[in-house]
């Protein structure tokens, strides 16, 4: 069997001015230009590598020599065959909760919801109702001063069910678009606990379809949002208000384009730029090299896409690099500083309430819980980073 037939080739939808293709091998996906895709096609269609190279040279009318083409195969195509099946890990920790087969039992039943007109109508209605809620509800952020164990348990269950429904939205959209989805699992990204769905195969789709899959989680949660908003206007119940606020906080997090949540992939689809974070660093590095008059090995992706997308990527690159610097240089140190100042006092206050058989205020319990969770995840993040650096240094030492 021709070893190159294990690599599949399909058109890739992006904003590059020249046509690009998607290669799939061992569950991994790679973007390549047209000449490389043509060379791989020749390798698949000929019995020997020598015959394939000669066919390719004839097509290109002698533009490349035999040695140049052979070098291209060794450098860019052969390595794809030896890449392990395991995909690159995005999370510090991940654990599968539901297998792909289990998720499919639900996803195929909900795939009918992706009628385009119905989907955008519902998203528009939910947005208008949500804006009306925030404008007209008085004392929006006022919480009941007493913690209620049943109420907190109810909110936790709601968060889990809502998050599962969010992930089911991504899986159902995959089903609607005709690509396979993977499992649903739990992971830790930076210092955020998240649920995730494996939707790697959406790279085979066009940009509009990828956008649909990536917005599908928020779309599914909008069903919850509309029901909760109607229920709140009818009853004025505080618990429903808390649930609406939790959903909106989730929307802000998941639509954040700076971390690799749904918002990041949505911006990637809108701009037609894969590996958005990498490209944003790439353009900063390119201009830095130009200023320092250093040798530039490769033209950045920014200069290979259309004008509108070029401006979009340039603006994103500036904002995201500023934001990430702000998060790691200011937000995290500020949290640690405030934690050292406030946590001992809050713990003392909690002990005082408990020793007098009093129920602690909800705000106090919330503050302590959030701080402890954030600190634990922060510790886990830095532990993984240190281990990764040690492992890298160990590899470099062995190579030396």
VOGU-3710 file (C-alpha; in Angstrom, 3 decimals, decimal comma):
1> xxxxxxxxxx> 0,000/0,000/0,000  1,195/3,529/-0,847  2,091/5,078/2,518  1,028/8,539/1,329  -2,578/7,395/0,886  -2,987/7,592/4,680  -2,973/11,393/4,279  -6,256/12,910/3,078  -6,388/16,184/1,137  -9,322/18,625/1,100
11> xxxxxxxxxx> -9,791/22,322/0,243  -9,273/24,640/3,219  -11,470/27,693/3,732  -9,365/30,670/4,863  -8,718/34,295/3,901  -5,374/33,668/2,199  -5,119/35,218/-1,258  -3,721/31,963/-2,693  -5,592/28,653/-2,461  -4,688/26,485/0,532
21> xxxxxxxxxx> -5,470/22,866/1,392  -6,060/20,828/4,537  -4,083/17,644/5,141  -5,388/15,109/7,639  -3,202/12,345/9,079  -3,449/10,385/12,363  -6,203/12,688/13,622  -4,055/15,799/13,088  -4,724/18,615/10,623  -2,246/20,772/8,691
31> xxxxxxxxxx> -2,657/23,737/6,359  -0,517/23,646/3,187  -0,223/25,639/-0,031  -1,292/24,430/-3,479  2,145/23,264/-4,756  2,639/21,013/-1,717  -0,884/19,588/-2,096  -0,170/18,875/-5,776  3,070/17,103/-4,888  1,287/14,926/-2,321
41> xxxxxxxxxx> -1,405/14,067/-4,893  1,305/12,928/-7,312  2,881/10,795/-4,568  -0,498/9,140/-3,951  -1,169/8,490/-7,633  2,233/7,032/-8,582  3,641/3,678/-7,510  7,127/4,983/-6,723  8,457/8,210/-5,270  10,786/8,662/-8,245
51> xxxxxxxxxx> 7,865/8,491/-10,692  5,866/10,955/-8,588  8,754/13,424/-8,491  9,211/13,199/-12,253  5,464/13,756/-12,801  5,559/16,816/-10,552  8,651/18,261/-12,297  6,970/17,826/-15,692  3,838/19,610/-14,422  5,921/22,517/-13,182
61> xxxxxxxxxx> 7,831/22,583/-16,484  11,235/22,142/-14,879  10,764/24,861/-12,258  12,132/22,474/-9,602  14,984/19,973/-9,831  14,707/16,334/-8,740  16,847/17,055/-5,651  14,754/20,096/-4,656  11,513/18,134/-4,932  12,947/15,198/-2,975
71> xxxxxxxxxx> 14,093/17,613/-0,252  10,581/19,108/-0,139  9,095/15,655/0,462  11,547/14,844/3,253  11,058/18,200/4,959  7,295/18,765/4,684  5,475/15,522/3,802  7,350/12,561/5,319  7,233/14,030/8,881  3,402/13,909/8,733
81> xxxxxxxxxx> 3,560/10,104/8,608  5,513/9,849/11,868  3,526/12,366/13,942  1,775/10,496/16,800  -2,013/10,236/16,860  -2,246/12,139/20,125  -3,317/15,693/19,426  -1,555/18,678/20,938  -2,835/19,205/24,479  -4,602/22,544/25,012
91> xxxxxxxxxx> -5,411/21,887/28,668  -3,263/21,600/31,771  -5,516/18,714/32,774  -8,276/16,915/30,892  -10,612/14,020/31,611  -13,195/12,474/29,313  -16,678/12,484/30,868  -18,872/11,205/28,018  -17,670/9,151/25,057  -18,390/10,248/21,493
101> xxxxxxxxxx> -20,920/7,407/21,130  -22,822/8,544/24,238  -22,846/12,182/23,107  -24,104/11,118/19,668  -27,304/9,744/21,204  -28,184/13,332/22,115  -26,533/15,278/19,288  -28,412/13,554/16,468  -31,731/14,365/18,184  -30,953/18,093/18,438
111> xxxxxxxxxx> -29,285/18,651/15,051  -32,631/19,748/13,532  -32,403/23,015/15,516  -29,826/24,462/13,115  -32,224/25,921/10,589  -30,376/29,164/9,812  -33,391/31,517/9,973  -34,667/29,984/13,204  -31,198/30,043/14,783  -30,526/33,725/14,071
121> xxxxxxxxxx> -34,081/34,700/15,042  -33,719/33,012/18,422  -30,274/34,554/19,046  -31,692/38,002/18,189  -34,734/37,562/20,454  -32,554/36,341/23,342  -30,183/39,305/22,909  -33,027/41,868/22,895  -34,698/40,291/25,939  -31,360/40,156/27,782
131> xxxxxxxxxx> -30,604/43,837/27,095  -34,124/44,743/28,293  -33,461/42,751/31,496  -30,227/44,605/32,281  -31,740/48,021/31,528  -34,996/47,635/33,464  -34,356/45,359/36,471  -33,609/47,400/39,633  -31,019/46,249/42,190  -29,649/43,857/39,599
141> xxxxxxxxxx> -26,524/42,873/41,542  -28,011/42,907/45,047  -27,712/39,446/46,624  -29,505/37,891/49,527  -27,208/38,286/52,548  -27,647/34,751/53,850  -26,161/31,686/52,262  -28,605/28,902/51,625  -27,136/25,447/51,096  -30,068/24,301/48,953
151> xxxxxxxxxx> -29,973/27,476/46,869  -26,228/27,183/46,274  -26,606/23,497/45,370  -29,386/24,435/42,940  -27,188/27,071/41,285  -24,335/24,576/40,985  -26,603/21,976/39,356  -27,933/24,641/36,983  -24,370/25,616/35,993  -23,489/21,982/35,252
161> xxxxxxxxxx> -26,657/21,297/33,234  -26,296/24,572/31,321  -22,621/23,854/30,572  -23,460/20,347/29,349  -26,172/21,774/27,095  -23,619/24,279/25,782  -21,242/21,474/24,789  -24,115/19,490/23,321  -24,749/22,497/21,066  -21,273/22,166/19,551
171> xxxxxxxxxx> -21,731/18,414/19,047  -25,198/18,841/17,481  -23,869/21,487/15,075  -21,163/19,034/13,972  -23,866/16,463/13,313  -25,868/18,996/11,291  -22,802/19,956/9,196  -21,922/16,331/8,468  -18,671/15,934/10,418  -17,916/13,713/13,391
181> xxxxxxxxxx> -17,625/15,078/16,912  -15,641/13,556/19,741  -16,265/13,179/23,444  -17,293/15,727/26,080  -14,790/16,181/28,886  -13,557/18,342/31,741  -10,345/20,336/31,481  -8,309/23,116/33,052  -7,268/25,861/30,644  -4,734/28,270/32,213
191> xxxxxxxxxx> -6,502/28,651/35,574  -10,086/28,165/34,355  -12,083/24,930/34,869  -14,040/24,195/31,665  -16,092/21,570/29,886  -15,051/20,908/26,296  -16,191/19,023/23,200  -13,748/17,559/20,699  -14,758/19,203/17,395  -11,395/18,882/15,621
201> xxxxxxxxxx> -13,002/17,714/12,375  -14,677/21,087/11,766  -11,456/22,166/10,038  -12,907/20,288/7,045  -15,842/22,729/6,916  -16,017/26,148/5,307  -15,758/29,307/7,428  -19,537/29,835/7,749  -20,052/26,262/8,937  -17,156/26,509/11,405
211> xxxxxxxxxx> -18,688/29,727/12,724  -22,016/27,928/13,213  -20,360/25,129/15,210  -18,453/27,588/17,401  -21,487/29,795/18,178  -23,704/26,725/18,739  -22,907/26,438/22,460  -24,148/29,956/23,213  -27,116/29,350/20,885  -28,222/26,299/22,893
221> xxxxxxxxxx> -27,860/28,201/26,174  -30,116/30,937/24,771  -33,033/28,492/25,094  -32,335/28,454/28,854  -31,943/32,237/28,877  -35,313/32,948/27,243  -37,158/30,582/29,615  -35,421/32,132/32,654  -36,155/35,703/31,515  -39,845/34,941/30,969
231> xxxxxxxxxx> -39,989/33,174/34,350  -38,300/36,098/36,105  -40,679/38,691/34,611  -43,633/36,582/35,703  -42,412/35,863/39,259  -39,569/38,273/40,132  -37,825/35,333/41,828  -34,266/36,075/43,015  -33,023/32,575/42,201  -33,998/33,066/38,544
241> xxxxxxxxxx> -32,170/36,409/38,579  -29,027/34,676/39,852  -29,313/32,067/37,093  -29,676/34,770/34,417  -26,597/36,560/35,770  -24,624/33,284/35,848  -25,556/32,606/32,210  -24,463/36,098/31,170  -21,184/35,752/33,056  -20,667/32,493/31,176
251> xxxxxxxxxx> -21,350/34,266/27,873  -18,736/36,913/28,694  -16,187/34,208/29,464  -16,901/31,950/26,509  -17,082/34,790/23,954  -13,783/36,243/25,187  -11,553/36,257/22,065  -8,291/36,409/24,021  -8,360/32,945/25,605  -9,017/29,795/23,569
261> xxxxxxxxxx> -12,739/29,727/24,291  -15,532/29,957/21,688  -14,904/33,672/21,085  -11,343/32,940/19,984  -12,491/30,414/17,374  -15,336/32,699/16,239  -12,867/35,532/15,545  -10,596/33,005/13,816  -13,492/32,012/11,527  -14,554/35,610/10,840
271> xxxxxxxxxx> -11,007/36,593/9,871  -10,308/33,289/8,122  -7,051/32,939/10,043  -6,245/29,582/11,726  -3,836/29,488/14,691  -4,878/33,047/15,508  -2,734/33,380/18,639  0,364/32,166/16,802  -0,285/34,576/13,910  -0,744/37,513/16,286
281> xxxxxxxxxx> 2,666/36,836/17,865  4,172/36,213/14,436  3,375/39,715/13,143  4,765/41,392/16,296  7,936/39,336/15,874  8,140/40,228/12,164  8,077/43,994/12,754  10,483/43,668/15,671  12,949/41,851/13,394  12,549/44,581/10,787
291> xxxxxxxxxx> 13,225/47,333/13,337  16,287/45,462/14,621  17,359/44,712/11,010  17,533/41,005/11,692  17,088/38,312/9,032  13,427/37,395/8,388  13,079/33,708/7,524  9,386/33,632/6,581  6,774/36,178/5,499  4,106/36,483/8,247
301> xxxxxxxxxx> 0,585/35,223/7,617  -0,736/38,791/7,905  0,872/39,732/4,591  -0,690/36,759/2,774  -4,379/37,554/3,412  -6,919/40,089/2,108  -6,856/43,751/3,138  -9,928/43,665/5,422  -8,723/40,517/7,215  -5,226/42,013/7,398
311> xxxxxxxxxx> -6,495/45,016/9,347  -8,611/42,753/11,553  -5,651/40,513/12,398  -3,377/43,512/13,022  -5,877/45,044/15,482  -6,401/41,659/17,165  -2,626/41,121/17,459  -2,137/44,429/19,281  -5,122/43,953/21,613  -4,512/40,280/22,485
321> xxxxxxxxxx> -0,819/40,744/23,263  -1,638/43,755/25,421  -4,397/41,807/27,193  -2,246/38,733/27,891  0,511/40,951/29,268  -2,059/42,772/31,415  -3,447/39,456/32,709  -0,114/37,909/33,700  1,723/41,086/34,764  -1,121/42,914/36,538
331> xxxxxxxxxx> -4,218/40,775/37,233  -2,476/37,746/38,762  -0,018/39,752/40,951  -2,890/42,006/42,077  -4,991/38,979/43,028  -2,133/37,531/45,088  -1,602/40,879/46,830  -5,316/41,275/47,682  -5,493/37,634/48,749  -2,738/38,148/51,322
341> xxxxxxxxxx> -4,510/41,255/52,640  -8,121/40,044/52,772  -8,153/36,249/53,105  -6,964/35,992/56,760  -9,583/38,563/57,807  -12,372/36,798/55,887  -11,438/33,416/57,371  -11,479/34,944/60,840  -14,931/36,362/60,116  -16,167/32,965/58,873
351> xxxxxxxxxx> -14,891/31,200/62,012  -16,631/33,824/64,144  -19,971/33,187/62,419  -19,640/29,411/62,721  -18,544/29,501/66,367  -21,696/31,483/67,205  -23,936/29,061/65,268  -24,765/31,763/62,699  -25,127/31,297/58,946  -22,324/33,169/57,159
361> xxxxxxxxxx> -23,357/35,817/54,586  -23,524/34,635/50,993  -21,035/37,317/49,902  -18,456/36,072/52,424  -18,825/32,439/51,343  -18,669/33,457/47,685  -15,477/35,508/48,174  -13,685/32,765/50,099  -14,743/30,050/47,644  -13,731/32,002/44,541
371> xxxxxxxxxx> -10,381/33,024/46,033  -9,515/29,471/47,073  -10,521/28,067/43,680  -8,555/30,730/41,781  -5,509/30,191/44,018  -5,644/26,401/43,578  -5,872/26,684/39,793  -3,108/29,284/39,771  -0,877/26,944/41,763  -1,659/24,109/39,361
381> xxxxxxxxxx> -0,879/26,354/36,366  2,537/27,389/37,669  3,376/23,827/38,768  2,691/22,547/35,237  4,706/25,406/33,724  7,711/24,664/35,964  7,534/20,931/35,154  7,320/21,730/31,438  10,374/24,007/31,638  12,349/21,359/33,548
391> xxxxxxxxxx> 11,401/18,734/30,958  12,456/21,040/28,106  15,773/21,855/29,790  16,380/18,145/30,334  15,813/17,451/26,611  18,129/20,298/25,613  20,788/18,924/27,965  20,553/15,449/26,415  20,856/16,888/22,888  23,918/18,917/23,897
//
